[in-house]
Amino acid sequence: MRKIRKVFILLWFPVIFCCFFIEQVFSMNDTHSWTFAQKAMGQNYSSGQLMTYTVPEEYPLEGSQKFNVSVNGYYTGIYNDNNLWGGNVNFGYFDFEAGNSVNIVVSYSGSIDSFEILPKGFNIQAEKVSDNALSFQISNVEQYITVIINGNYKGDVLHLFANSIDKNIPNVAQKEGYYFDKKQGIHYFGPGYYKLSEMFSNGTLSVNKKKVIYLAGGAVLDGQLGFNQSSSAEIRGRGMIMNKEEKGMDNRVVLSVSASTGGTIEGIIIHGHRAPGWVCTNDKSSGLSYRNVKIISTRYASTDGIDINQCTDFTFENMFIRSCDDAVAIKGLDAETSAPVDCRPNKNLLFEKMQLWNDCNNAFGMGAETRASLYENVSLRNSDILFSYDDPNYHETLDERSAMNICALHGTYFRNIVFENIRVNRCERLIGLGFKDNFWFGSIQGDQSYPGGIDGVIFRNIICESNSGSKIANDIWLYGWYKEGTPTKQVKNITFDNVIIEGNLLQNDQSIKTNNVSGIILVKDLFFNTGLDVTEVREKYAVKVYPTILNQGENIYLEGDPILKCSAYSSLGQLLGDYSGKCIISTAEWPSGINFIKILDGRLSSQVTAIIVR
């Protein structure tokens, strides 16, 4: 009998253990009894299809989170920081497998009377499922979603980042905690919180040569990362680098790139938490690529999202930037004794698929410091400006701020600047281009004793749908420079091609403000939609036309889809020639100024490109 009892116990013990284990696992994932705050902290869930993450306990929350987010029933962690208006900015992320769809439920700590899902171009269909929750589905990875509650852009807002599952995780011996693979040159940070001041001198991990810094999903690093005199180095992953303000510590840049060539920064979140200061800087470097990077800095002020100083051949693709100063600032910073002509240029900078939000200053700006020999071939394309505000303390009074901006404090030249396929959701001043000799009530002094000018800026397919209600809402302000004893600087050859403001096509200069006065013309040669059939063509199919600014008699080259027909017109609509089947076009007989090439490509879609002939 005893023997039978022993056998019975031995047989049933595995079953009892498995039931106990399953019950424990179930209770760990049974979130029905969790409080709102527990759900906002998230849960670590990992499968081949979906990954969610918790907020580390050490992360310095600003009160309780205002949102929680479930993805296919699993909660992902929500981080937060305050904005200058007292609102609580919440953000979080998750990863899912490309090709799948996920169901997202967003719950708010208050009542939801109305909501907006941005960017509107995503056309995400959401519905309220309760008084404080809404639900929607997405199927695209590397997609960044903003939720506005009750129309309050200055209040509690959620930014949610839907990443792809990382297929390029480094193969290192240890994936828990911090591990440095000396042979491969890889600094690996697994999930968890890391205070870099306890690990590296001055709390800074800076790499050179071809080393890699990898931040796994769920990793939060408190400190600074950077490239210094590096070549093809990488910072990538799904985790976050942040820098919080601490007594006795200077507020350093969160991520910096200096004197480097090549290299990639990909997939991570860069967060300036509490600390007032620039978040991500790039200085005197070339050939770098930013992809799928998210930058958040909500404190007032001087909290630029990303700053570029005297850099060339950079690409910025599919980025989200929220700042409480310039979201993007392209600067010329050098010694005050340096003439701009002797400084490095800002050249060949491409920004593609950007989402920009600035609570102060500019969404996308060049300046205010412009000690650079040249600004050339700078493009912002296929992007959304979600929200752009001028200044909380001097609203409507500062004339150098706008959603799309050039404000040059130092005499230099701007050529071939393109804003194309831009949706502006809400802004104060829409466009500002010009020259000044001081900034922020004289605290930053300029120098217009050097020559310069803005010659050749294109605004193509710009849609600004709403009106903020302010007296500068959607204004366009163009201002040259004239002062005896200094070189005159003009703003000229500015094209407004299919610019639609509040449903109205911009067709003339009647609503554009300039500083032209009798006898002193500083703004001239403004060109507007010519009535040609302009159809938006997706970038990967478009015919490439270059150069778009050239001297009379030089050639234009066409590359891309099969070209069925190509015609050129002057700004007055005069036919300059038909060039069907040709890939090289001479401008020997073209008039100076702005002309247009109309292309009918292999998909029977029309494409119009503005060409400036000097």
SETOR-938941 format. One line per field, with one value per residue (C-alpha): residue in three letters; x, y, z. Coordinates in nm, 2 decimals, decimal comma. Example, Ala and Ser with C-alpha at 12.3 -4.5 7.8 and 13.67 -1.06 7.14 Angstrom:
residues 2
residu <- ALA  SER
x <- 1,23  1,37
y <- -0,45  -0,11
z <- 0,78  0,71
end
This chain:
residues 614
residu <- MET  ARG  LYS  ILE  ARG  LYS  VAL  PHE  ILE  LEU  LEU  TRP  PHE  PRO  VAL  ILE  PHE  CYS  CYS  PHE  PHE  ILE  GLU  GLN  VAL  PHE  SER  MET  ASN  ASP  THR  HIS  SER  TRP  THR  PHE  ALA  GLN  LYS  ALA  MET  GLY  GLN  ASN  TYR  SER  SER  GLY  GLN  LEU  MET  THR  TYR  THR  VAL  PRO  GLU  GLU  TYR  PRO  LEU  GLU  GLY  SER  GLN  LYS  PHE  ASN  VAL  SER  VAL  ASN  GLY  TYR  TYR  THR  GLY  ILE  TYR  ASN  ASP  ASN  ASN  LEU  TRP  GLY  GLY  ASN  VAL  ASN  PHE  GLY  TYR  PHE  ASP  PHE  GLU  ALA  GLY  ASN  SER  VAL  ASN  ILE  VAL  VAL  SER  TYR  SER  GLY  SER  ILE  ASP  SER  PHE  GLU  ILE  LEU  PRO  LYS  GLY  PHE  ASN  ILE  GLN  ALA  GLU  LYS  VAL  SER  ASP  ASN  ALA  LEU  SER  PHE  GLN  ILE  SER  ASN  VAL  GLU  GLN  TYR  ILE  THR  VAL  ILE  ILE  ASN  GLY  ASN  TYR  LYS  GLY  ASP  VAL  LEU  HIS  LEU  PHE  ALA  ASN  SER  ILE  ASP  LYS  ASN  ILE  PRO  ASN  VAL  ALA  GLN  LYS  GLU  GLY  TYR  TYR  PHE  ASP  LYS  LYS  GLN  GLY  ILE  HIS  TYR  PHE  GLY  PRO  GLY  TYR  TYR  LYS  LEU  SER  GLU  MET  PHE  SER  ASN  GLY  THR  LEU  SER  VAL  ASN  LYS  LYS  LYS  VAL  ILE  TYR  LEU  ALA  GLY  GLY  ALA  VAL  LEU  ASP  GLY  GLN  LEU  GLY  PHE  ASN  GLN  SER  SER  SER  ALA  GLU  ILE  ARG  GLY  ARG  GLY  MET  ILE  MET  ASN  LYS  GLU  GLU  LYS  GLY  MET  ASP  ASN  ARG  VAL  VAL  LEU  SER  VAL  SER  ALA  SER  THR  GLY  GLY  THR  ILE  GLU  GLY  ILE  ILE  ILE  HIS  GLY  HIS  ARG  ALA  PRO  GLY  TRP  VAL  CYS  THR  ASN  ASP  LYS  SER  SER  GLY  LEU  SER  TYR  ARG  ASN  VAL  LYS  ILE  ILE  SER  THR  ARG  TYR  ALA  SER  THR  ASP  GLY  ILE  ASP  ILE  ASN  GLN  CYS  THR  ASP  PHE  THR  PHE  GLU  ASN  MET  PHE  ILE  ARG  SER  CYS  ASP  ASP  ALA  VAL  ALA  ILE  LYS  GLY  LEU  ASP  ALA  GLU  THR  SER  ALA  PRO  VAL  ASP  CYS  ARG  PRO  ASN  LYS  ASN  LEU  LEU  PHE  GLU  LYS  MET  GLN  LEU  TRP  ASN  ASP  CYS  ASN  ASN  ALA  PHE  GLY  MET  GLY  ALA  GLU  THR  ARG  ALA  SER  LEU  TYR  GLU  ASN  VAL  SER  LEU  ARG  ASN  SER  ASP  ILE  LEU  PHE  SER  TYR  ASP  ASP  PRO  ASN  TYR  HIS  GLU  THR  LEU  ASP  GLU  ARG  SER  ALA  MET  ASN  ILE  CYS  ALA  LEU  HIS  GLY  THR  TYR  PHE  ARG  ASN  ILE  VAL  PHE  GLU  ASN  ILE  ARG  VAL  ASN  ARG  CYS  GLU  ARG  LEU  ILE  GLY  LEU  GLY  PHE  LYS  ASP  ASN  PHE  TRP  PHE  GLY  SER  ILE  GLN  GLY  ASP  GLN  SER  TYR  PRO  GLY  GLY  ILE  ASP  GLY  VAL  ILE  PHE  ARG  ASN  ILE  ILE  CYS  GLU  SER  ASN  SER  GLY  SER  LYS  ILE  ALA  ASN  ASP  ILE  TRP  LEU  TYR  GLY  TRP  TYR  LYS  GLU  GLY  THR  PRO  THR  LYS  GLN  VAL  LYS  ASN  ILE  THR  PHE  ASP  ASN  VAL  ILE  ILE  GLU  GLY  ASN  LEU  LEU  GLN  ASN  ASP  GLN  SER  ILE  LYS  THR  ASN  ASN  VAL  SER  GLY  ILE  ILE  LEU  VAL  LYS  ASP  LEU  PHE  PHE  ASN  THR  GLY  LEU  ASP  VAL  THR  GLU  VAL  ARG  GLU  LYS  TYR  ALA  VAL  LYS  VAL  TYR  PRO  THR  ILE  LEU  ASN  GLN  GLY  GLU  ASN  ILE  TYR  LEU  GLU  GLY  ASP  PRO  ILE  LEU  LYS  CYS  SER  ALA  TYR  SER  SER  LEU  GLY  GLN  LEU  LEU  GLY  ASP  TYR  SER  GLY  LYS  CYS  ILE  ILE  SER  THR  ALA  GLU  TRP  PRO  SER  GLY  ILE  ASN  PHE  ILE  LYS  ILE  LEU  ASP  GLY  ARG  LEU  SER  SER  GLN  VAL  THR  ALA  ILE  ILE  VAL  ARG
x <- 0,00  0,28  0,45  0,14  0,10  0,46  0,41  0,09  0,27  0,56  0,32  0,11  0,39  0,49  0,12  0,08  0,40  0,30  -0,04  0,13  0,37  0,09  -0,11  0,20  0,26  -0,11  -0,12  0,19  0,02  -0,33  -0,35  -0,72  -0,66  -0,38  -0,42  -0,39  -0,04  0,07  -0,05  0,14  0,46  0,42  0,52  0,80  0,65  0,85  0,75  0,84  0,56  0,55  0,77  0,66  0,88  0,86  0,97  1,27  1,19  1,48  1,34  1,24  0,87  0,70  0,41  0,20  0,17  -0,15  -0,18  -0,15  -0,12  -0,20  -0,08  -0,27  -0,36  -0,01  0,09  0,40  0,58  0,50  0,77  0,69  0,82  0,65  0,61  0,63  0,25  0,22  0,10  0,24  0,41  0,39  0,58  0,64  0,73  0,69  0,82  0,62  0,68  0,66  0,36  0,14  -0,13  -0,17  -0,46  -0,38  -0,59  -0,50  -0,65  -0,64  -0,65  -0,93  -1,24  -1,20  -1,45  -1,26  -0,93  -0,70  -0,45  -0,15  -0,01  -0,35  -0,18  -0,16  -0,54  -0,57  -0,93  -0,98  -1,29  -1,38  -1,44  -1,52  -1,53  -1,15  -1,02  -0,99  -0,88  -0,72  -0,52  -0,20  0,00  0,31  0,63  0,86  0,54  0,51  0,17  0,06  -0,27  -0,42  -0,69  -0,97  -0,79  -0,53  -0,19  -0,04  -0,17  -0,14  -0,02  0,09  0,36  0,37  0,66  0,58  0,92  1,01  1,15  1,53  1,69  2,04  2,11  2,48  2,60  2,77  2,84  2,62  2,29  2,20  2,34  2,63  2,89  3,18  3,30  3,65  3,72  3,42  3,43  3,07  2,93  2,61  2,34  2,07  1,73  1,75  1,87  2,23  2,38  2,68  2,85  2,91  3,06  3,25  3,45  3,22  2,92  3,01  3,06  3,22  3,35  3,58  3,69  3,43  3,29  2,93  2,71  2,39  2,09  1,85  1,48  1,40  1,75  1,76  2,10  2,14  2,44  2,59  2,69  2,88  3,12  3,45  3,68  3,52  3,49  3,18  3,08  2,73  2,48  2,17  1,90  1,56  1,65  1,69  1,97  1,87  2,03  1,85  1,94  2,14  2,27  2,64  2,63  2,65  2,37  2,56  2,44  2,27  2,43  2,71  2,89  3,22  3,48  3,35  3,30  3,05  2,85  2,49  2,26  1,95  1,63  1,70  1,52  1,73  1,56  1,66  1,49  1,45  1,79  1,76  2,01  2,06  1,98  2,17  2,46  2,66  2,97  3,21  3,13  3,03  2,86  2,64  2,30  2,02  1,74  1,42  1,55  1,31  1,42  1,21  1,30  1,00  1,15  1,19  1,42  1,73  1,63  1,69  1,61  1,89  2,16  2,39  2,69  2,91  2,83  2,80  2,64  2,41  2,08  1,80  1,52  1,20  1,26  1,03  1,15  0,97  1,15  1,09  1,31  1,41  1,32  1,59  1,85  2,13  2,39  2,72  2,90  3,27  3,49  3,36  3,67  3,60  3,46  3,18  3,37  3,65  3,43  3,31  2,97  2,64  2,58  2,40  2,17  1,86  1,57  1,31  0,99  1,04  0,77  0,85  0,70  0,84  0,68  0,91  1,11  1,12  1,02  1,29  1,54  1,87  2,04  2,03  2,41  2,53  2,91  2,93  3,07  2,75  2,41  2,35  2,14  1,93  1,60  1,31  1,08  0,77  0,74  0,49  0,50  0,27  0,28  0,49  0,47  0,67  0,72  0,52  0,63  0,65  0,38  0,31  0,59  0,91  0,96  1,23  1,03  0,83  0,76  1,00  1,27  1,60  1,72  2,08  2,27  2,59  2,63  2,64  2,47  2,17  2,12  1,90  1,69  1,38  1,07  0,86  0,55  0,51  0,19  0,17  -0,09  -0,08  0,16  0,19  0,40  0,44  0,75  1,02  1,33  1,57  1,87  1,90  2,19  2,08  1,87  1,67  1,67  2,04  2,18  2,31  2,49  2,52  2,75  2,62  2,95  2,99  2,82  2,54  2,19  1,91  1,88  1,67  1,42  1,14  0,82  0,64  0,33  0,29  -0,04  -0,13  -0,49  -0,57  -0,55  -0,43  -0,63  -0,32  -0,25  0,06  -0,11  0,02  0,20  0,48  0,75  1,04  1,30  1,64  1,91  2,00  2,22  2,47  2,82  2,73  2,66  2,29  2,14  1,84  1,59  1,51  1,41  1,16  0,91  0,57  0,45  0,12  0,12  -0,22  -0,31  -0,65  -0,77  -0,66  -0,39  -0,12  -0,12  0,04  0,23  -0,07  -0,06  0,32  0,49  0,82  1,05  1,06  1,02  1,03  1,36  1,50  1,39  1,52  1,27  1,21  1,15  0,87  0,72  0,39  0,19  0,18  -0,13  0,07  -0,07  0,13  0,07  0,25  0,48  0,62  0,99  1,11  0,94  1,01  1,24  1,55  1,63  1,96  2,10  1,80  2,01  2,26  2,41  2,26  2,40  2,47  2,30  2,02  2,02  1,72  1,74  1,47  1,15  1,10  1,03  0,75  0,74  0,94  0,86  1,00  0,81  0,91  0,75  0,51  0,40  0,59  0,69  1,08  1,09  0,99  1,26  1,08  1,33  1,62  1,81  2,03  1,87  2,07  1,96  2,15  1,83  1,64  1,57  1,72  1,51  1,28  1,16  0,98  1,03  0,72  0,77  0,52  0,68  0,63  0,32  0,15  0,20  0,31  0,59  0,70  1,04  1,14  1,48  1,66  1,88  2,13
y <- 0,00  0,24  0,15  0,23  0,56  0,65  0,57  0,78  1,08  1,04  1,02  1,33  1,55  1,68  1,75  1,94  2,14  2,23  2,35  2,56  2,70  2,78  2,95  3,16  3,26  3,34  3,56  3,74  3,83  3,87  4,25  4,28  4,36  4,61  4,97  5,24  5,33  4,96  4,93  5,25  5,09  4,82  4,45  4,26  4,05  3,89  3,67  3,64  3,88  4,14  4,29  4,53  4,67  4,80  5,14  5,08  5,17  5,42  5,63  5,97  6,00  6,34  6,24  5,96  5,89  6,02  5,73  5,36  5,16  4,80  4,63  4,31  4,29  4,35  4,68  4,86  5,11  5,49  5,75  6,11  6,47  6,80  7,07  7,45  7,48  7,23  6,95  6,60  6,47  6,09  5,86  5,49  5,22  4,86  4,64  4,42  4,20  4,37  4,25  4,20  4,42  4,51  4,63  4,93  5,06  5,39  5,48  5,83  5,93  6,18  6,19  6,19  6,43  6,44  6,32  6,35  6,10  6,25  6,26  6,28  6,14  5,80  5,79  5,59  5,51  5,52  5,49  5,55  5,23  5,40  5,74  5,74  5,49  5,47  5,19  5,16  4,92  4,97  4,75  4,96  4,94  5,24  5,45  5,72  5,82  6,12  6,13  6,47  6,47  6,72  6,95  7,05  7,05  7,22  6,97  6,59  6,44  6,08  6,00  5,63  5,47  5,15  4,99  4,69  4,39  4,43  4,17  4,31  4,24  4,20  3,85  3,89  3,65  3,82  4,00  4,09  4,40  4,58  4,39  4,51  4,27  4,40  4,18  4,31  4,66  4,64  4,81  4,61  4,74  4,49  4,59  4,79  5,13  5,24  5,55  5,61  5,84  5,52  5,34  5,59  5,91  6,21  5,99  5,98  5,69  5,82  5,59  5,63  5,42  5,16  5,07  5,00  5,11  4,89  4,98  4,68  4,74  4,82  4,98  5,33  5,50  5,81  6,00  6,10  5,91  6,02  5,99  6,17  6,16  5,84  5,66  5,45  5,40  5,31  5,38  5,17  4,95  5,02  5,16  5,52  5,75  6,04  6,31  6,44  6,75  6,69  6,93  7,00  6,86  7,07  7,01  6,84  6,73  6,39  6,26  6,44  6,38  6,57  6,56  6,23  6,07  5,81  5,63  5,55  5,64  5,42  5,32  5,47  5,74  6,04  6,22  6,54  6,48  6,79  6,92  7,25  7,21  7,09  6,73  6,60  6,79  6,73  6,93  6,96  6,61  6,44  6,14  6,03  5,88  5,90  5,65  5,58  5,80  5,96  6,28  6,43  6,74  6,92  7,17  7,54  7,65  7,62  7,25  7,21  6,87  6,83  7,08  7,06  7,28  7,30  6,95  6,79  6,49  6,39  6,20  6,21  5,96  5,88  6,07  6,21  6,53  6,71  7,00  7,32  7,52  7,45  7,09  7,11  7,39  7,41  7,65  7,81  7,82  7,94  8,19  8,55  8,65  8,40  8,53  8,30  8,26  8,10  7,85  7,51  7,49  7,33  7,13  6,83  6,77  6,56  6,53  6,28  6,16  6,38  6,45  6,78  6,95  7,26  7,44  7,74  7,90  7,70  7,35  7,35  7,64  7,76  7,99  8,20  8,18  8,14  8,15  7,90  7,97  7,84  7,67  7,46  7,16  7,15  6,96  6,88  6,64  6,42  6,54  6,66  6,96  6,85  7,17  7,48  7,76  8,08  8,17  8,13  8,46  8,68  8,53  8,70  8,96  8,80  8,83  8,57  8,25  8,03  7,66  7,67  7,93  8,10  8,36  8,46  8,66  8,65  8,74  8,42  8,26  8,02  7,83  7,54  7,51  7,29  7,22  6,96  6,76  6,91  6,89  7,15  7,05  7,36  7,66  8,02  8,19  7,95  8,08  8,32  8,40  8,68  8,85  9,02  9,16  9,03  8,77  8,73  9,10  9,14  8,85  8,70  8,95  8,90  9,05  9,17  9,32  9,01  8,96  8,71  8,65  8,40  8,29  7,99  7,85  7,62  7,55  7,28  7,09  7,26  7,21  7,41  7,31  7,50  7,84  7,88  8,20  8,42  8,74  8,57  8,24  8,11  8,43  8,44  8,70  8,77  9,03  9,12  9,34  9,70  9,92  10,18  10,06  9,69  9,47  9,46  9,11  9,02  8,74  8,64  8,35  8,21  7,96  7,88  7,58  7,44  7,60  7,56  7,75  7,69  7,55  7,84  7,81  8,08  8,25  8,59  8,80  8,99  8,81  8,79  9,04  9,19  9,48  9,63  10,01  10,27  10,27  9,97  9,64  9,36  9,09  9,01  8,75  8,55  8,28  8,11  7,81  7,85  7,64  7,35  7,01  6,93  6,57  6,44  6,16  5,92  5,98  5,63  5,65  6,02  6,12  6,28  6,62  6,80  7,05  7,27  7,59  7,65  7,91  7,99  7,75  7,47  7,13  6,97  6,59  6,36  6,01  5,76  5,61  5,59  5,95  5,97  6,34  6,63  7,00  7,32  7,65  7,99  8,14  8,32  7,99  8,03  7,70  7,68  7,34  6,98  6,73  6,39  6,10  6,32  6,29  6,60  6,94  7,26  7,59  7,80  7,97  7,97  8,31  8,38  8,33  8,05  7,81  7,47  7,13  6,92  6,54  6,27  5,95  5,58  5,56  5,85  6,07  6,43  6,58  6,95  7,07  7,43  7,53  7,85  7,98  8,25
z <- 0,00  0,09  -0,23  -0,43  -0,24  -0,33  -0,69  -0,69  -0,54  -0,79  -1,08  -0,98  -0,85  -1,20  -1,28  -0,95  -1,01  -1,37  -1,25  -0,98  -1,23  -1,48  -1,21  -1,11  -1,48  -1,52  -1,21  -1,33  -1,66  -1,52  -1,52  -1,46  -1,09  -1,16  -1,08  -1,34  -1,22  -1,23  -1,59  -1,68  -1,56  -1,81  -1,83  -1,99  -2,26  -2,54  -2,83  -3,19  -3,28  -3,00  -2,73  -2,45  -2,17  -1,82  -1,69  -1,45  -1,09  -1,09  -1,37  -1,22  -1,30  -1,28  -1,06  -1,20  -1,56  -1,73  -1,98  -1,99  -2,32  -2,39  -2,71  -2,79  -2,42  -2,29  -2,12  -2,22  -2,00  -2,02  -1,93  -1,86  -1,81  -1,76  -2,02  -1,96  -1,93  -1,65  -1,88  -1,85  -2,16  -2,17  -2,41  -2,46  -2,71  -2,81  -3,09  -3,32  -3,63  -3,96  -4,16  -3,86  -3,71  -3,34  -3,14  -2,92  -2,63  -2,48  -2,14  -1,99  -1,62  -1,69  -1,92  -2,30  -2,46  -2,79  -2,93  -3,23  -3,37  -3,54  -3,80  -3,97  -4,29  -4,12  -4,14  -3,82  -3,74  -3,36  -3,15  -2,79  -2,60  -2,26  -2,11  -2,06  -2,33  -2,70  -2,93  -3,27  -3,49  -3,68  -3,92  -4,00  -3,80  -3,74  -3,69  -3,44  -3,31  -3,10  -2,91  -2,83  -2,56  -2,56  -2,81  -2,55  -2,72  -2,42  -2,17  -2,13  -2,45  -2,54  -2,79  -2,88  -3,08  -3,27  -3,36  -3,56  -3,38  -3,39  -3,62  -3,57  -3,20  -3,14  -3,07  -2,73  -2,45  -2,19  -2,26  -1,90  -1,75  -1,91  -2,10  -2,31  -2,59  -2,63  -2,94  -3,13  -2,98  -2,86  -2,55  -2,47  -2,23  -2,15  -2,00  -1,68  -1,54  -1,56  -1,40  -1,62  -1,37  -1,16  -1,47  -1,68  -1,62  -1,60  -1,68  -2,04  -2,28  -2,60  -2,87  -3,17  -3,47  -3,55  -3,20  -3,13  -2,84  -2,82  -2,60  -2,57  -2,54  -2,17  -2,11  -1,97  -1,95  -1,73  -1,86  -2,20  -2,51  -2,81  -3,10  -3,09  -3,39  -3,49  -3,82  -3,89  -3,52  -3,42  -3,15  -3,19  -3,04  -2,88  -2,54  -2,41  -2,32  -2,09  -1,88  -1,57  -1,38  -1,07  -0,81  -0,87  -1,22  -1,53  -1,78  -2,06  -2,40  -2,39  -2,72  -2,91  -3,23  -3,29  -3,56  -3,70  -4,04  -4,13  -3,86  -3,77  -3,49  -3,51  -3,32  -2,98  -2,77  -2,67  -2,37  -2,20  -1,87  -1,65  -1,76  -1,95  -2,24  -2,60  -2,64  -2,95  -3,11  -3,43  -3,47  -3,77  -3,90  -4,22  -4,37  -4,07  -4,08  -3,82  -3,86  -3,66  -3,37  -3,12  -2,93  -2,65  -2,44  -2,29  -2,04  -2,10  -2,26  -2,48  -2,51  -2,88  -3,01  -3,26  -3,35  -3,66  -3,68  -3,99  -4,11  -4,45  -4,61  -4,33  -4,37  -4,11  -4,18  -4,00  -3,68  -3,41  -3,23  -2,96  -2,80  -2,60  -2,83  -3,19  -3,29  -3,56  -3,57  -3,83  -3,69  -3,77  -3,44  -3,44  -3,28  -3,29  -3,47  -3,75  -4,08  -4,21  -4,54  -4,35  -4,17  -4,27  -4,46  -4,38  -4,70  -4,83  -4,54  -4,61  -4,36  -4,47  -4,29  -3,99  -3,72  -3,55  -3,24  -3,08  -2,78  -2,85  -3,13  -3,46  -3,59  -3,86  -3,85  -3,99  -3,75  -3,55  -3,53  -3,89  -3,89  -4,18  -4,53  -4,69  -4,64  -4,95  -5,05  -4,73  -4,77  -4,55  -4,73  -4,67  -4,32  -4,06  -3,83  -3,56  -3,34  -3,36  -3,10  -3,10  -2,73  -2,41  -2,26  -2,57  -2,78  -3,11  -3,05  -3,17  -3,55  -3,60  -3,53  -3,75  -3,83  -4,13  -4,07  -4,17  -3,93  -4,01  -3,75  -3,96  -4,32  -4,53  -4,83  -4,85  -5,18  -5,29  -4,98  -5,03  -4,82  -5,00  -4,91  -4,57  -4,37  -4,10  -3,84  -3,62  -3,60  -3,53  -3,80  -4,09  -4,28  -4,19  -4,40  -4,33  -4,16  -3,82  -3,61  -3,27  -3,11  -2,78  -2,68  -2,77  -2,56  -2,88  -3,11  -3,49  -3,75  -4,08  -4,19  -4,41  -4,75  -4,79  -4,92  -4,95  -5,31  -5,41  -5,16  -5,27  -5,08  -5,27  -5,17  -4,83  -4,66  -4,34  -4,25  -3,92  -3,77  -3,41  -3,37  -3,30  -3,49  -3,65  -3,73  -4,07  -4,15  -4,41  -4,33  -4,56  -4,46  -4,62  -4,47  -4,53  -4,32  -4,44  -4,41  -4,44  -4,74  -4,85  -4,84  -5,05  -5,02  -5,37  -5,60  -5,36  -5,51  -5,36  -5,55  -5,44  -5,10  -4,95  -4,63  -4,46  -4,79  -5,00  -5,27  -5,23  -5,57  -5,52  -5,27  -5,13  -4,80  -4,77  -4,54  -4,63  -4,52  -4,87  -4,86  -5,14  -5,31  -5,11  -5,25  -5,03  -5,12  -5,48  -5,74  -5,57  -5,78  -5,73  -5,86  -6,23  -6,29  -6,42  -6,33  -6,02  -5,89  -5,59  -5,69  -5,43  -5,38  -5,46  -5,81  -5,89  -6,17  -6,03  -6,17  -6,10  -6,05  -5,97  -5,94  -6,22  -6,44  -6,78  -7,05  -6,81  -6,84  -6,64  -6,60  -6,56  -6,40  -6,29  -6,43  -6,81  -6,92  -7,17  -7,21  -7,07  -7,13  -6,99  -6,91  -6,79  -6,48  -6,71  -6,86  -7,19  -7,35  -7,36  -7,53  -7,55  -7,46  -7,49  -7,44  -7,35  -7,03  -7,08  -7,12  -7,21  -7,05  -7,31  -7,43  -7,10  -6,93  -6,59  -6,29  -6,20  -6,47  -6,45  -6,60  -6,63  -6,66  -6,75  -6,61  -6,68  -6,45  -6,64  -6,33  -6,37  -6,18  -6,18  -6,07  -6,03  -6,18  -6,09  -6,37  -6,28
end
